[in-house]
Amino acid sequence: MSEFNVPLPARESVWDYPRPPRLEAVDWPLKVVHGARILAETSTGVRVLETSHPPCFYFPPDAVDFDCLEPSPTRTFCEWKGQARYWHLRTAGELIRDVCWAYPDPKDDRIRDYVSFYAGRVEACYVAGERIRPQDGDFYGGWITSWVAGPFKGGPGTRGW
């Protein structure tokens, strides 16, 4: 159990996750912060589980503070999810490029317009009160919790429990 009394999964290996990926609704508290600002917060998120990747967590659009986000021209394509669009984060002193993304026309409607953040580009991300570790590299956006084991695609990651 987390500090929020929300049941968390048993230990998971990313090598047991499916291909193609599986989407799961989660009711764990999820939060993204940068500076003193909460960029996103929800208890009605979705996580994407894909072989060799730590989960990516997606926030419903109404849980995201778009006031500090600027549309980016960046677009990427995922064979499982479709074309993604991105946003930059503008703070008083900096512009952080391509900090988050969403799929406006996904292959699975459950994540339509839901937003996921690169944990390594913001100050902190949390799952059920646990500060997560970002997936290595600058392309994949997985969130590594204490119950998820690698090795992970994109870098050395955690090899043990």
Buried (B, 14 or more C-beta within 10 A) or exposed (E): EBEEEBEBEEEBEBEEBEEEBEBEEBEBBBBBBBBEBEBBBBBBBBBBBBBBBBBBBBBBEEBBBBEBBEEBEEEEEBEEBBEBBBBBBBEEEEEBBBBBBBBEEBEBEEBEBBBBBBBBBBEEBBBBEBBBBBBBBEEBBBBBBBEBBBBBBBEEBBEEE
